[in-house]
Amino acid sequence: MHRNVLVIVTTAAPKCAENEELSECANPCQPSCQSPNRKPCPTLQCSSGCI
């Protein structure tokens, strides 16, 4: 007998700082106020976060 299991995980959207907005596909290696000299990502990446 086989059982199918569906798992749903939800998380609260992060709170972005002033002058930032939430993006579903942001480059995680782009410069920021905290890391203005961040090196570019070696490959194209996409992650959800504040930009």
N, C-alpha and C positions, 0 to 999 in steps of 0.2 A: 504494500500500500504506500503510495507516494503522497506527500503533503506539500502543498505550495504555501510558502510563508512570504508575506509582504511586510517589510519593515519601512516605516516612514520616520525620518528624523527631521525635525525642524529646529531652527535656531533663530534667535532674535536678530534683527538687522543691527549691525554695529552703529553706534552713534558717531557721527563724523564731527570733527572740530569745526570751528567757525571758518568760513571760506572754503570748506571742503564739501564734496558731495559723494554719495554712494554710487559706485559703478559696478556693474555685473562682470565686466571684462576690463580690468585695469592691468597695466604692466607693473608687476611688483618691483621692478628694478628702476623705476623712474625716480628722479631726484625729489626730495621732499624738504620741508623746513628743517626737520631733524637730521636729514642726511643729504645735504645739497650737492655733494660730490660723489654720489653713488655711481658705481660702474654699471654700464649696460648689461642686461642679461645676455648670456652666451647663446640662448635660443629664444624663439618667440614663446612667451608664456602668457597665460591669462588667468587672473584670479579676481575674485570679488573683493572689493574694499573701498576705502575712502581715497579720493584723489583731490 
